[in-house]
Amino acid sequence: MKQEEQNTGQVKTTDQGITLVELMVVIVVLGVLIALIIPRLGEIGEANLKRSARHITGMIRFLRDEAQARKSIFRLHFDVQEGHYWAEVMTLTSEQTVEFMKYQSELGTEGHLSGQTTLRDVQVASHPDDPYILFTPDGWVENAAIHLRDGDERDFTLLVNPLMGTTDFREGYIEEK
């Protein structure tokens, strides 16, 4: 309550509350803000998908360059169920035995998919049941299709170019050529 003094010397009491018009204006403003924010929440999942695709692309470029620089055979191995991947290098373990061992470096660390992004599968024609991409010392990279799915159940494909070691990011589930 607010008290006002009039010229007559008497004190008059007035109630100041929220009018219906003011309440409607507040509701309209909140409605507009919510309408602008809700569509952006879907972009968070898309940002996670793009972040994951960029990291895999970076690993592919790094391993191609590393294979050429070190004159060694590398591979990018995927654990489809767990949604992570890591670099391996072919290592001579004895005079007659060669095996792939995890490669440790600043840039070639183990990677994980971001947010709700998942790996559907990794298609490589020469070894369809073993999800890895091979990198040779001459700069060749296996032709592969890495299938990702975002939190909204939309499919995306990273196609690996064998000559350049680059990737092409496309919407949808695209089969490896």
C-alpha positions as a printed Julia matrix, in Angstrom:
177×3 Matrix{Float64}:
  0.0     0.0     0.0
  1.13    3.46   -0.79
  0.12    6.52    1.13
 -0.23    9.92   -0.5
 -0.84   13.28    1.18
 -3.32   15.54   -0.52
 -3.54   19.33   -0.3
 -6.21   19.06    2.37
 -3.78   17.48    4.77
 -5.57   14.16    4.77
 -3.75   10.92    4.0
 -5.27    8.84    1.17
 -4.44    5.15    0.71
 -4.17    3.65   -2.83
 -3.43    0.05   -3.89
 -1.04   -0.41   -6.78
 -1.07   -3.96   -8.18
 -0.29   -5.66  -11.45
 -2.91   -5.03  -14.09
 -4.13   -7.7   -16.47
 -2.47   -5.89  -19.38
  0.92   -5.91  -17.62
  0.56   -9.61  -16.83
 -0.28  -10.38  -20.46
  2.77   -8.43  -21.67
  5.04  -10.46  -19.34
  3.51  -13.75  -20.56
  3.96  -12.74  -24.23
  7.62  -11.78  -23.63
  8.3   -15.1   -21.86
  6.57  -16.96  -24.69
  8.76  -15.28  -27.3
 11.92  -16.04  -25.31
 10.95  -19.71  -24.94
 10.14  -19.93  -28.65
 13.64  -18.66  -29.45
 15.46  -20.88  -26.94
 13.79  -24.28  -27.51
 14.96  -24.7   -31.15
 18.54  -23.93  -30.05
 18.53  -26.91  -27.67
 18.53  -29.24  -30.68
 21.65  -27.51  -31.94
 23.55  -28.66  -28.85
 23.24  -32.27  -30.06
 24.3   -31.19  -33.54
 27.3   -29.37  -32.05
 28.36  -32.6   -30.31
 28.03  -34.5   -33.57
 30.1   -31.93  -35.47
 32.72  -31.86  -32.71
 33.04  -35.66  -32.9
 33.28  -35.59  -36.71
 35.96  -32.87  -36.58
 38.01  -34.84  -34.05
 37.86  -38.04  -36.12
 38.79  -36.03  -39.24
 41.72  -34.52  -37.37
 42.89  -37.97  -36.24
 42.73  -39.22  -39.83
 44.83  -36.3   -41.1
 47.28  -36.67  -38.22
 47.75  -40.42  -38.76
 48.22  -39.98  -42.51
 50.94  -37.4   -41.89
 52.49  -39.46  -39.08
 52.64  -42.6   -41.27
 54.48  -40.64  -43.97
 56.84  -38.88  -41.56
 57.76  -42.0   -39.56
 57.66  -44.39  -42.55
 55.47  -46.73  -40.52
 52.06  -48.34  -40.88
 49.38  -46.88  -38.61
 45.72  -47.55  -38.1
 42.8   -45.83  -36.46
 40.92  -48.49  -34.48
 37.29  -48.04  -33.39
 35.32  -49.56  -30.52
 31.82  -49.16  -31.96
 29.92  -50.2   -28.81
 31.82  -47.87  -26.47
 32.06  -44.98  -28.95
 35.78  -44.41  -28.78
 38.8   -44.76  -31.07
 42.59  -44.76  -30.82
 45.74  -44.77  -32.92
 47.92  -47.87  -33.3
 51.31  -48.32  -34.94
 52.71  -51.53  -36.43
 55.61  -52.62  -34.23
 58.2   -55.38  -34.61
 57.96  -57.38  -31.35
 60.47  -60.11  -32.27
 62.38  -61.2   -35.35
 59.32  -62.83  -36.89
 56.41  -61.11  -35.15
 54.73  -57.83  -35.94
 51.72  -56.45  -34.08
 49.79  -53.24  -33.7
 50.36  -51.41  -30.42
 48.62  -48.28  -29.09
 50.38  -45.16  -30.29
 50.99  -42.51  -27.67
 51.52  -38.92  -28.71
 50.22  -35.46  -27.84
 47.87  -35.32  -30.83
 47.12  -39.01  -31.35
 45.43  -39.71  -28.04
 42.36  -41.86  -27.58
 39.19  -40.08  -28.64
 35.6   -40.32  -27.45
 32.42  -39.23  -29.15
 30.79  -36.13  -27.67
 27.39  -35.99  -26.0
 24.81  -38.45  -27.3
 26.66  -39.08  -30.57
 27.17  -42.79  -31.25
 29.08  -44.89  -33.79
 26.74  -47.03  -35.85
 29.54  -48.8   -37.69
 32.75  -48.38  -39.66
 32.74  -49.87  -43.16
 36.03  -50.8   -44.79
 35.84  -53.19  -47.76
 39.08  -55.1   -47.09
 38.12  -56.1   -43.51
 34.38  -55.61  -42.97
 34.28  -57.21  -39.5
 37.22  -55.33  -37.97
 36.57  -51.58  -37.53
 39.85  -49.84  -38.35
 41.34  -47.63  -41.07
 44.88  -48.35  -42.3
 47.48  -45.65  -43.1
 50.62  -46.54  -45.1
 53.98  -44.71  -45.36
 53.28  -43.65  -48.95
 50.29  -41.52  -47.82
 47.55  -43.96  -48.77
 44.51  -44.24  -46.47
 41.92  -47.0   -46.66
 38.63  -46.03  -48.26
 36.11  -46.06  -45.42
 32.68  -44.89  -44.31
 32.25  -43.97  -40.64
 28.56  -43.87  -39.68
 27.56  -41.62  -36.79
 24.18  -41.05  -35.17
 23.22  -37.95  -33.19
 20.96  -37.74  -30.13
 17.9   -37.2   -32.36
 18.5   -40.57  -34.11
 19.66  -38.89  -37.34
 22.4   -40.64  -39.31
 25.51  -38.98  -40.73
 28.46  -40.38  -42.67
 32.14  -39.45  -42.77
 33.54  -40.67  -46.11
 37.33  -41.08  -46.14
 39.16  -40.21  -49.37
 42.02  -42.74  -49.8
 44.3   -40.53  -51.9
 44.21  -37.34  -49.87
 43.27  -38.65  -46.43
 40.46  -36.1   -46.26
 36.89  -36.68  -45.17
 33.52  -35.63  -46.5
 30.74  -35.16  -43.91
 27.26  -35.99  -45.25
 23.81  -36.34  -43.83
 22.31  -39.84  -44.01
 23.66  -43.38  -43.96
 25.87  -43.68  -47.03
 27.43  -47.02  -47.96
 31.22  -47.26  -48.46
 32.15  -47.42  -52.17
